[in-house]
Amino acid sequence: MSHVLRRALRALLATLCLASSTFTFAHQLQVEPVAIKIRPQSSFYTLEFTGNVQDITQIPEVTKDIQCVQGNSFTPAATKALEQYINQRFQMGDNGVPIPGEIQLIEHEAGLDPTKARFKLLIRYARTAGGEVRPLQIASTLFDYLPNAIATINIAGFQRNLKPGESTTVDASNLASNLLRNVIDFLWLGAIHIWEGVDHLLFIFGLLLVAPNLKMLIKVLTGFTIAHSITLILSALQIVSVPGKFVDPLVAVSIIFVGVENIVSKKHDKRFWIAAGFGLIHGFAFAGNLRAAGLPEGNALFWSLLSFNVGVELAQLSVCLGAWPVLKYLEKSLEKGAKRGGIAYPAIVRFASGGIAAMGLWLFIKLFVAAE
């Protein structure tokens, strides 16, 4: 009996050890492939790395044992460690000469579970001066300690998945096709910044709610567009610079102001100037997102700025064209119902405006909490 019991205990112990090792191994996997987008310019390459925060903050002997994140950015120590790691593990060869990279920006989504939060890292490589432009050689050993590690290289439509130890060659000489890719990328980036930007959407909806007619709405949006276009260009070209720690709270203040003004003011004849004034602030916010994408140079800079701005305007237009008919239909329907004792449209406007102001306050508080 004791012999059978000992064998059973040994079998149980072996099973537990195996389960433990399997559990440990299961947590040492790449959460998602690291995507690397290459944007070649006349004198440098900009590489945009995106992926899961956990993958770059748990690199053994690099970032695992140091403090990495601070707010929605990374600490100087983590930035330096990651730059060294990428230069050692991600080899770029231009005209046969290895070139080092320098991190320009690194940030992540704040306030999310590390397994869900994503990071963006921009690193710039200087192109070798003179000589014939030849294919770019890339070799990667990134995350070679992870059994499922993959780095996805993307340049002008070409895509290749690299496992640690693999290499590839890409043609970075066709700047004409890269210009078209820049235009498409920045057009989409501008549109996405509106469609996914809760702060900008709240501000636009605040303007929509009390616009008496389509003519006034177009006038107000024109003021907003002109203003944010001016500061977007000035900030993107680094002619005027305002730190994001001031811009983002002011954007939240603009949302609070519009929501409260909708409730307390009976006349909205100064909406053009209000939209234009806050549009200057929103332009700085747009520029921060634009710089984070890595601006090109030369003619591509002009076309990228234009494309981003056009993307912003098209997205704003799509939001307004979608929401305006709905609001007008709701207003007419409630007017009929109000005559029979139902809820009046102004009450809905006040309720929605209160919600917009509350959301602006929540964003304002969230920014301060994230900055701690």
C-alpha positions in Angstrom: 0.0 0.0 0.0 2.8 2.4 1.0 4.6 1.5 -2.3 1.5 2.3 -4.3 1.1 5.5 -2.4 4.7 6.6 -3.0 4.3 6.0 -6.7 1.1 8.0 -6.8 2.7 10.9 -4.9 5.7 10.8 -7.3 3.3 10.9 -10.3 1.4 13.8 -8.8 4.6 15.7 -8.1 5.8 15.1 -11.7 2.4 16.3 -13.0 2.6 19.5 -10.9 6.1 20.2 -12.0 5.2 19.8 -15.6 2.1 22.0 -15.2 4.2 24.6 -13.5 6.8 24.7 -16.2 4.1 24.8 -18.9 2.5 27.7 -17.1 5.8 29.6 -16.8 6.5 28.9 -20.5 3.1 30.1 -21.5 3.7 33.5 -20.0 7.0 33.9 -21.9 5.4 34.4 -25.3 5.3 37.5 -27.5 1.9 39.1 -26.9 1.7 40.3 -30.5 4.1 40.7 -33.4 6.1 43.9 -33.5 5.1 45.9 -36.6 8.0 48.0 -38.1 7.0 50.6 -40.8 9.9 52.0 -42.8 9.6 55.5 -44.3 12.7 56.4 -46.4 13.4 60.0 -46.9 16.2 61.8 -48.9 18.7 61.8 -46.0 17.3 59.5 -43.3 14.9 56.6 -42.6 12.2 56.8 -40.0 11.1 53.5 -38.5 7.9 53.2 -36.6 7.8 50.3 -34.1 4.4 49.4 -32.7 3.4 46.5 -30.5 2.4 45.5 -27.0 3.9 47.3 -24.0 4.6 44.1 -22.1 6.9 42.8 -24.8 9.3 45.8 -24.5 9.2 46.2 -20.8 10.0 42.6 -19.9 13.2 42.2 -21.9 15.7 40.3 -19.7 18.8 42.3 -18.7 17.4 45.3 -20.6 14.1 46.6 -19.3 12.8 43.9 -17.0 14.5 45.2 -13.9 14.1 48.9 -14.3 11.2 51.4 -14.2 10.1 51.8 -17.7 6.8 53.7 -17.9 6.0 57.2 -16.6 2.6 58.5 -17.5 2.1 57.7 -21.2 5.8 57.9 -21.9 8.9 56.0 -21.0 11.7 56.9 -18.5 15.0 58.2 -19.9 16.7 55.0 -18.6 14.2 52.8 -20.4 14.5 54.8 -23.6 18.3 54.6 -23.6 18.2 50.8 -22.8 15.7 50.2 -25.7 17.8 52.3 -28.1 20.9 50.2 -27.4 18.9 47.0 -27.6 17.4 47.8 -31.0 20.8 48.9 -32.4 22.2 45.6 -31.2 19.3 43.4 -32.3 18.0 45.1 -35.4 20.7 45.6 -37.9 20.2 48.1 -40.7 22.6 48.3 -43.6 22.6 51.2 -46.1 24.9 50.7 -49.1 26.5 47.8 -47.2 27.4 50.0 -44.2 25.7 49.3 -40.8 23.9 52.4 -39.5 22.9 53.1 -35.9 19.4 54.5 -35.0 18.4 57.2 -32.5 15.0 57.1 -30.8 12.9 60.3 -31.5 9.8 59.4 -29.6 8.4 56.6 -27.5 5.0 56.5 -25.9 2.2 54.1 -24.9 -1.5 54.0 -24.1 -1.9 55.0 -20.5 -4.4 53.5 -18.0 -4.7 50.1 -19.7 -3.8 46.6 -18.7 -0.2 46.0 -19.8 -1.3 43.0 -21.8 -3.6 45.3 -23.8 -1.8 48.6 -23.9 0.2 49.3 -27.1 3.4 51.3 -27.6 4.7 53.5 -30.5 8.4 54.0 -31.0 10.0 56.2 -33.6 13.7 55.7 -34.4 15.7 57.6 -37.1 18.6 56.2 -39.1 20.8 58.6 -41.1 21.3 57.5 -44.7 24.9 57.3 -45.9 25.9 60.4 -47.9 26.6 60.1 -51.6 27.0 57.0 -53.7 24.4 54.9 -55.5 21.2 54.1 -53.6 21.1 50.4 -53.1 18.7 48.0 -51.4 18.5 48.2 -47.7 19.7 45.1 -45.7 17.8 44.3 -42.5 18.6 41.5 -40.0 16.7 41.0 -36.8 17.3 39.1 -33.6 14.7 41.0 -31.6 13.1 39.1 -28.8 15.1 35.9 -29.6 14.4 34.6 -26.1 10.7 34.3 -27.0 9.7 31.1 -29.0 7.0 32.9 -31.1 8.8 36.2 -31.7 8.0 37.9 -35.0 8.9 41.3 -36.4 6.8 42.4 -39.4 8.6 44.8 -41.8 6.5 47.1 -44.0 7.7 49.5 -46.6 5.6 51.0 -49.5 3.3 47.9 -49.6 6.1 45.3 -49.2 5.7 43.2 -46.1 7.9 40.5 -44.6 7.7 38.6 -41.3 11.1 38.1 -39.7 11.8 35.5 -37.0 14.9 36.0 -34.9 18.0 35.3 -36.9 16.3 36.0 -40.3 17.1 38.8 -42.7 15.7 40.5 -45.7 16.5 43.1 -48.4 14.1 45.9 -49.3 14.2 48.5 -52.0 14.2 52.0 -50.4 15.2 53.9 -53.5 11.8 54.7 -55.0 11.0 57.9 -53.2 8.1 58.6 -55.6 6.2 55.6 -54.5 7.1 56.5 -50.9 5.6 60.0 -51.4 2.3 58.4 -52.4 2.5 56.1 -49.4 3.1 59.1 -47.2 0.1 60.9 -48.6 -2.1 57.9 -48.0 -0.7 57.3 -44.5 -1.1 60.9 -43.4 -4.6 61.2 -44.9 -5.7 58.2 -43.0 -3.9 59.3 -39.8 -5.7 62.7 -39.9 -9.1 61.0 -40.3 -8.4 58.4 -37.6 -7.4 61.2 -35.2 -10.9 62.6 -35.4 -12.9 59.3 -35.5 -10.9 57.9 -32.6 -10.4 61.1 -30.7 -13.0 61.3 -28.0 -11.9 64.9 -27.1 -12.3 66.3 -30.6 -15.6 64.5 -31.2 -17.0 65.9 -27.9 -16.1 69.4 -28.9 -17.6 69.0 -32.4 -20.8 67.6 -31.0 -21.0 70.5 -28.6 -20.9 72.9 -31.5 -23.5 70.8 -33.5 -26.1 70.8 -30.7 -26.9 74.5 -30.7 -26.2 75.4 -34.3 -29.5 77.0 -35.5 -29.1 76.2 -39.1 -26.7 74.7 -41.6 -25.2 78.1 -42.7 -24.2 78.9 -39.1 -22.8 75.4 -38.6 -20.6 75.8 -41.7 -19.5 79.2 -40.5 -18.5 77.9 -37.1 -16.7 74.9 -38.4 -14.9 77.1 -40.9 -13.5 79.2 -38.0 -12.5 76.0 -36.2 -10.8 74.6 -39.3 -8.9 77.8 -40.1 -7.6 78.2 -36.6 -6.5 74.6 -36.0 -4.8 74.5 -39.5 -2.7 77.5 -38.5 -1.4 76.1 -35.2 -1.1 72.6 -36.7 1.3 73.8 -39.4 3.2 76.2 -37.1 3.7 73.5 -34.5 4.5 70.7 -36.9 7.2 72.8 -38.5 8.4 73.7 -34.9 8.0 77.4 -35.5 5.8 77.5 -32.4 6.0 74.8 -29.7 3.6 74.2 -26.8 4.2 71.2 -24.5 1.5 68.5 -24.6 1.2 68.7 -20.8 -0.4 72.2 -21.4 -2.3 71.4 -24.6 -4.2 68.3 -23.6 -5.7 69.9 -20.4 -6.7 73.0 -22.4 -8.5 70.7 -25.0 -10.4 69.3 -22.0 -11.2 72.8 -20.8 -12.6 73.6 -24.3 -15.0 70.7 -24.0 -16.2 71.8 -20.6 -16.6 75.4 -21.8 -18.7 74.4 -24.8 -20.9 72.1 -22.8 -21.5 74.7 -20.0 -22.0 77.5 -22.6 -24.7 75.4 -24.3 -26.6 75.3 -21.0 -26.2 78.8 -19.6 -26.3 80.9 -22.8 -29.5 81.6 -24.7 -27.6 83.2 -27.6 -24.8 81.6 -29.5 -23.9 84.4 -31.9 -20.2 84.4 -30.8 -19.7 80.7 -31.6 -17.5 81.5 -34.6 -14.9 83.2 -32.3 -15.3 80.5 -29.6 -14.7 77.8 -32.2 -11.7 79.7 -33.7 -10.2 80.4 -30.3 -10.3 76.8 -29.1 -9.4 75.6 -32.6 -6.0 77.1 -32.1 -5.6 74.8 -29.1 -6.9 71.7 -30.9 -4.4 72.5 -33.7 -1.5 72.0 -31.3 -3.1 68.7 -30.3 -3.3 67.6 -33.9 0.3 68.6 -34.4 1.4 66.4 -31.5 -0.2 63.4 -33.1 1.3 64.4 -36.5 4.9 64.7 -35.1 4.4 61.3 -33.3 4.0 59.7 -36.8 7.4 60.9 -37.9 7.3 63.8 -40.4 9.2 63.4 -43.7 11.3 66.0 -45.3 11.5 68.0 -48.6 8.4 67.9 -50.9 7.0 65.0 -48.9 6.7 67.2 -45.8 4.4 69.6 -47.6 2.2 66.8 -49.0 2.1 65.0 -45.7 1.0 68.1 -43.8 -1.7 68.8 -46.5 -2.8 65.2 -46.4 -3.1 65.1 -42.6 -5.1 68.3 -42.6 -7.4 67.1 -45.4 -7.9 63.8 -43.5 -9.0 65.8 -40.4 -11.4 67.9 -42.4 -12.9 64.9 -44.2 -13.5 63.1 -40.9 -15.1 66.2 -39.4 -17.3 66.6 -42.4 -18.4 62.9 -42.2 -19.2 63.4 -38.5 -21.3 66.5 -39.2 -23.0 65.1 -42.2 -24.0 62.1 -40.2 -25.1 63.8 -37.0 -26.8 67.0 -38.4 -29.8 65.3 -40.1 -30.3 63.1 -37.1 -30.3 66.2 -34.8 -32.7 68.1 -37.0 -35.1 65.1 -37.3 -35.0 64.8 -33.5 -35.7 68.5 -33.0 -38.7 68.4 -35.3 -40.1 65.2 -33.7 -39.7 66.6 -30.2 -41.4 69.9 -31.2 -44.5 68.0 -32.2 -44.3 65.9 -29.0 -43.8 69.0 -26.8 -47.1 70.4 -27.9 -48.7 67.3 -26.4 -46.7 67.6 -23.1 -43.7 65.6 -24.2 -40.0 66.4 -23.7 -38.8 69.5 -25.5 -35.7 69.6 -27.7 -34.0 72.3 -25.6 -34.2 69.9 -22.6 -32.4 67.2 -24.6 -29.8 69.8 -25.6 -29.2 70.8 -22.0 -29.0 67.2 -20.9 -26.5 66.2 -23.7 -24.5 69.4 -23.1 -24.2 68.5 -19.4 -22.9 65.1 -20.4 -20.3 66.7 -22.7 -19.2 69.0 -19.9 -18.9 66.1 -17.5 -16.9 64.1 -20.0 -14.6 67.1 -20.5 -14.1 67.2 -16.7 -13.4 63.5 -16.6 -10.7 63.9 -19.3 -9.2 66.8 -17.4 -9.0 64.8 -14.1 -7.7 61.7 -16.0 -4.8 63.8 -17.5 -3.7 64.9 -14.0 -3.9 61.4 -12.6 -1.9 60.0 -15.5 0.8 62.7 -15.0 1.4 61.6 -11.4 
